[in-house]
């Protein structure tokens, strides 16, 4: 799963690979702003404290196990 952070004013940060190197890709309203090679470089473009990690939740919870009625064996009747 890809990690993603969003911030104020439509900013979004994702990890990416550019020319064989890992970068932090900064977009604003879907448009590329910068590919930053360090967190310090990213901090020149926006306040890191405004970023919030996006956590994807499962689309649907698994069905609960069916409850089976307890029965008494014929031996105990």
Order of alpha helices (4+ residues) and beta strands (2+ residues): beta-beta-beta-beta-alpha-beta
